Every structure is written in structure tokens, then in C-alpha cells.
Amino acid sequence: MATELRHSRILLRPWRTGDAAACAAMTADPEVMRYFPSVLSPADNALLVRRIDEHFNEHGYGLWVLEIPGELEFAGFVGLLRVAFEAHFTPAVEIGWRLVRPAWGKGYATEAAQAVLRHAFNVLGMKEVVSFTTAGNKRSQAVMQRLGMYTRAEENFEHPRLPAGHPLCVHVLYRLRREQWLLQAAYDGFEQPLPLRP
Ligand SMILES: CC(C)(COP(=O)(O)OP(=O)(O)OC[C@H]1O[C@@H](n2cnc3c(N)ncnc32)[C@H](O)[C@@H]1OP(=O)(O)O)[C@@H](O)C(=O)NCCC(=O)NCCS
């Protein structure tokens, strides 16, 4: 059974019946999928949900369902993924997010991602978490910046799963190391770091 993560306004929970259909509606929304190669068909969405489930089974963490209690039972997903392709920064664990449009502009993605980072660094003992997106996806990069992640132009890369020259091909990479997060967390008073398990 996957862990639940909570922060003041958000709950990150395991997937349950009904979430796949809500996710299909989200991944069929052209605005949500603007920075992906295409919207997802119901079959491709089912494959995505199955892969998310397999990732949890294999690693014990993954893309949790974001719920806004009392407001939105399915607000999207936020979580951690092992990067499944080779690049100059792999092997690596990525933090990612995709929210239904009614959940945009309320700080939910950043709040959920903070809870995920706390879990990654404090509970799972990760040393670094990365994030990446296509260069034009400024909303996603703004989340990375709010989390205190940092980028360097020389780490931009061409996504190996997209054809060279594809308009979404060039990606920016953001990184956050555990020690930086600890300093930030102490400064923000967000969460006292717990001792790491050996
Ligand atoms: C990327 C994505 C998750 C960002 O969502 P977002 O709503 O912009 O990000 P947040 O949830 O952190 O919200 C921040 C905004 O909420 C506002 N906000 C409102 N109330 C707030 C509150 N109580 N606390 C914090 N921020 C609040 C902030 O001012 C900010 O507004 P701004 O964008 O006008 O500056 C969303 O656009 C999305 O799902 N996109 C499609 C999928 C996608 O591209 N995923 C990434 C692929 S790599």
C-alpha cells in the first residue's frame, strides 16, 4: 500500500477506482497537454495509469493522486519518477506534476511538490531530485523555481524520446540537492529535518 502525504491544503494519495477516468479527462485536455507531443487517447491514458501503478509496485514511490479535500477529489498527479531514458544527468529521480485546469493558479502544485520533496529527502533519503520540461513551459519552470531548484543553461538537453528538431525537443534541467533543501527548509521553517535512516 503506497504512502499518503499531507500538507495544509493538499493530500497526495494512492490511486483508486474512478481516478483513471478523471485522469483520462485531464490528459485529453489540449491546454493541460500543450507541452506534450499530443493529448492522450483513452488507451494511452490507461497505459499511463498502469505504468504509474507498476512504478509504485517496483519502487514504493511514484506519481500520487493530488486531492484537495472538500474541493477536488482528483486534481491531477504529483510525485517522483525514475528517469526512464539516458541523458547526461541520469540515473536520476524526477519530480513531476500535471493538474486539471480548475486547480491551476492556487499554489497547489508547489505545495504538493514541497510535500513530495520532504518525503524524497527525509524519508527516502534521496541525495538529489531533478525536474525538466520543454523550454517553453514557463508555468512548470515557475514551480521548479518556487521550490528553490536551480538551472544552468549548459545543462539544457534534447529529449531523446522526441525527434531532433521537434518544437518541444529542447528541455531545461533543474536540480535540487538534499543539503540545499535542508538549508531552505530550516530557513522557511517548513519542516524540521528528520534524521536519515542509515
Ligand atoms: C505546471 C502546472 C502544474 C503549474 O500549475 P500552477 O497553478 O501554475 O502552479 P502552482 O499550483 O504552484 O500555483 C502557482 C500560482 O498560484 C497562485 N496562488 C494563488 N493562491 C495561492 C496560494 N494560496 N498559495 C500559493 N500560490 C497561490 C500563485 O500566485 C501562482 O500564480 P501565477 O502563476 O499567476 O504566478 C500546471 O500549469 C499544469 O498542470 N500544466 C500542465 C501539465 C504540465 O505542463 N506539467 C509539467 C510538465 S513537465
The ligand as an SDF file (V2000), in Angstrom:
LIG
                    3D

 48 50  0  0  0  0  0  0  0  0999 V2000
    2.6440   23.1200  -14.4200 C   0  0  0  0  0  0  0  0  0  0  0  0
    1.4350   23.3170  -13.5170 C   0  0  0  0  0  0  0  0  0  0  0  0
    1.2980   22.1640  -12.5220 C   0  0  0  0  0  0  0  0  0  0  0  0
    1.6250   24.6480  -12.7690 C   0  0  0  0  0  0  0  0  0  0  0  0
    0.4420   24.9930  -12.0950 O   0  0  0  0  0  0  0  0  0  0  0  0
    0.3290   26.4290  -11.3780 P   0  0  0  0  0  0  0  0  0  0  0  0
   -1.0650   26.5470  -10.9210 O   0  0  0  0  0  0  0  0  0  0  0  0
    0.8780   27.4740  -12.2860 O   0  0  0  0  0  0  0  0  0  0  0  0
    1.3420   26.3010  -10.1490 O   0  0  0  0  0  0  0  0  0  0  0  0
    1.0060   26.3810   -8.5960 P   0  0  0  0  0  0  0  0  0  0  0  0
   -0.0270   25.3720   -8.2600 O   0  0  0  0  0  0  0  0  0  0  0  0
    2.2930   26.3230   -7.8790 O   0  0  0  0  0  0  0  0  0  0  0  0
    0.3110   27.7980   -8.4460 O   0  0  0  0  0  0  0  0  0  0  0  0
    1.0410   28.9970   -8.5320 C   0  0  0  0  0  0  0  0  0  0  0  0
    0.1050   30.1470   -8.8360 C   0  0  0  0  0  0  0  0  0  0  0  0
   -0.9490   30.1530   -7.8610 O   0  0  0  0  0  0  0  0  0  0  0  0
   -1.0220   31.4690   -7.2500 C   0  0  0  0  0  0  0  0  0  0  0  0
   -1.6230   31.3050   -5.9110 N   0  0  0  0  0  0  0  0  0  0  0  0
   -2.9340   31.6200   -5.6430 C   0  0  0  0  0  0  0  0  0  0  0  0
   -3.2150   31.3160   -4.3760 N   0  0  0  0  0  0  0  0  0  0  0  0
   -2.0900   30.8220   -3.8130 C   0  0  0  0  0  0  0  0  0  0  0  0
   -1.7610   30.3390   -2.5120 C   0  0  0  0  0  0  0  0  0  0  0  0
   -2.6650   30.3160   -1.5300 N   0  0  0  0  0  0  0  0  0  0  0  0
   -0.5030   29.8980   -2.3050 N   0  0  0  0  0  0  0  0  0  0  0  0
    0.4150   29.9140   -3.2670 C   0  0  0  0  0  0  0  0  0  0  0  0
    0.1590   30.3740   -4.5510 N   0  0  0  0  0  0  0  0  0  0  0  0
   -1.0850   30.8010   -4.8040 C   0  0  0  0  0  0  0  0  0  0  0  0
    0.3990   31.9400   -7.3160 C   0  0  0  0  0  0  0  0  0  0  0  0
    0.4650   33.3470   -7.1810 O   0  0  0  0  0  0  0  0  0  0  0  0
    0.7790   31.4960   -8.7260 C   0  0  0  0  0  0  0  0  0  0  0  0
    0.1450   32.3300   -9.6420 O   0  0  0  0  0  0  0  0  0  0  0  0
    0.8570   32.8380  -11.0120 P   0  0  0  0  0  0  0  0  0  0  0  0
    1.0160   31.6190  -11.8780 O   0  0  0  0  0  0  0  0  0  0  0  0
   -0.1200   33.8100  -11.5610 O   0  0  0  0  0  0  0  0  0  0  0  0
    2.1770   33.4020  -10.6270 O   0  0  0  0  0  0  0  0  0  0  0  0
    0.1270   23.3910  -14.3630 C   0  0  0  0  0  0  0  0  0  0  0  0
    0.1940   24.5060  -15.2160 O   0  0  0  0  0  0  0  0  0  0  0  0
   -0.0960   22.1480  -15.2120 C   0  0  0  0  0  0  0  0  0  0  0  0
   -0.5940   21.1360  -14.7310 O   0  0  0  0  0  0  0  0  0  0  0  0
    0.2890   22.2270  -16.5060 N   0  0  0  0  0  0  0  0  0  0  0  0
    0.0480   21.1340  -17.4250 C   0  0  0  0  0  0  0  0  0  0  0  0
    0.9320   19.9440  -17.2050 C   0  0  0  0  0  0  0  0  0  0  0  0
    2.3900   20.2750  -17.3160 C   0  0  0  0  0  0  0  0  0  0  0  0
    2.8070   21.0480  -18.1720 O   0  0  0  0  0  0  0  0  0  0  0  0
    3.1690   19.6460  -16.4410 N   0  0  0  0  0  0  0  0  0  0  0  0
    4.5810   19.8060  -16.4040 C   0  0  0  0  0  0  0  0  0  0  0  0
    5.2280   19.0100  -17.4380 C   0  0  0  0  0  0  0  0  0  0  0  0
    6.9680   18.9220  -17.1630 S   0  0  0  0  0  0  0  0  0  0  0  0
  1  2  1  0
  2  3  1  0
  2  4  1  0
  2 36  1  0
  4  5  1  0
  5  6  1  0
  6  7  2  0
  6  8  1  0
  6  9  1  0
  9 10  1  0
 10 11  2  0
 10 12  1  0
 10 13  1  0
 13 14  1  0
 14 15  1  0
 15 16  1  0
 15 30  1  0
 16 17  1  0
 17 18  1  0
 17 28  1  0
 18 19  1  0
 18 27  1  0
 19 20  2  0
 20 21  1  0
 21 22  1  0
 21 27  2  0
 22 23  1  0
 22 24  2  0
 24 25  1  0
 25 26  2  0
 26 27  1  0
 28 29  1  0
 28 30  1  0
 30 31  1  0
 31 32  1  0
 32 33  2  0
 32 34  1  0
 32 35  1  0
 36 37  1  0
 36 38  1  0
 38 39  2  0
 38 40  1  0
 40 41  1  0
 41 42  1  0
 42 43  1  0
 43 44  2  0
 43 45  1  0
 45 46  1  0
 46 47  1  0
 47 48  1  0
M  END
$$$$
